[in-house]
Amino acid sequence: MTADDSYGRLDDDDYPAYTMGRAAEMLGTTQGFLRALGEARLISPLRSAGGHRRYSGYQLRIAARARELVDQGTPIEAACRIVILEDQLEEAQRINAEHRRAAESANPTAAA
């Protein structure tokens, strides 16, 4: 991948564009906190060719939510579980909305 190719991927929410140091700086937390989220299996950063952790925008949002809960006094294990459940709920609601739209478009008289 050339530098020109990677610029187009920066808008990709799943592209691991951020180093651990940059991710910690952006979140206002420590690298140890990010490691703890990895150990708790909340986020699994990809590894660069040199073995360094790389985080995506999506992973940073998940980590930010966990940090918010921890800052409010929630133990890290519980915060990770809460974030996982919130993420699963959001995905289920998205899928339900898609099914609802598909059903309405297949039978437009039922929606009226």
N, C-alpha and C positions, 0 to 999 in steps of 0.2 A: 504494500500500500504506500503510495507516495503522499507527501504532505498535501498536495492538491486534493487527493481522494479523501483524506481525513477531514478536511474542512467541511465537506458536505455532510458528514456524519455527525457533526456537533449538534445538529437539531434532533438527532435520533435519541429518544429518551432512554434507550437500552444500551447505547454505545458507552463503553467504559472510558470516559474522557478525563477523569479526575484522579490524580495520584492521592495516596493516603494523606499526605501533608496538606495538599490543597483542599481535599474534602474536609479534613478536620478544621482547617482555617475557615472555610465557608460556613460550617455549622457552628463555629465557636466552641468547639469541644477538643478533646485530646485524641491522639492516635490510639491510645489505650482504650478509649470508649468505642471507637470503631472496631478494634480487635475484639472487644467483648461482645459486640453485636454479631460479629462473625462467629465467635465461639458459641453464642446462643442460637446460631443458625437463622437469625433474622435476615441478614444479608450475606451473600456469598460473592465477594469481589472477585473479578477475574484477575489473572496474573499476567503481567507483561512477560516478554521473553526473558527478562532478567529476574523474574520472580517477584516483582513489586506488585502490590495490590493496586487495582484500578477500579474506580467506582463510576456507575452510571448516574444520570440525573434522577432516574426512578429510585435507585438505591439511596441517594442522598435525601430524597423526600421521605422515604421510610425511616431513615436514620434520624432525620429532624423530628419526626413525630415521636419516635422512641425517646429522644432527648427531652422533648417537651414533657412527656410523662415522668421521666426520671427526675427532672427538675422539680416536678410537683410532689415528689416523694415516693413515687411508685418504684418498687424494686425492679431491677433491670430485667429479670426473668419474666415478671408479670407484665412489664411494659412491652416486651417483645411479643408475648402472647396476645395482648390487647391489639397491637398493631397488626399482627397476622389476622386476627379475627375481623378487624375493621377492613382490611384489604380484601378478605374473602367476601364480606358482606357487600362491599362496593362492586366487586366483580359479579356477584349473583344479581344485584340490582341492575347492572348494565345488561346482563344476559336476559333477564326478565323483560326489560324495556324493549330489547331487540325482538324477542318473541311476540310481545304485545303488538309492536308495529307491524311485524310480518303477518300476524293473524288479522289485524285490522285492514291491511292492504289486500289480503286474500278474500276477505268478506266485508267490503265497505258498508253494507247495509246494517251489519251488527253494531258498528260504531255509532250509528245515528240514533 
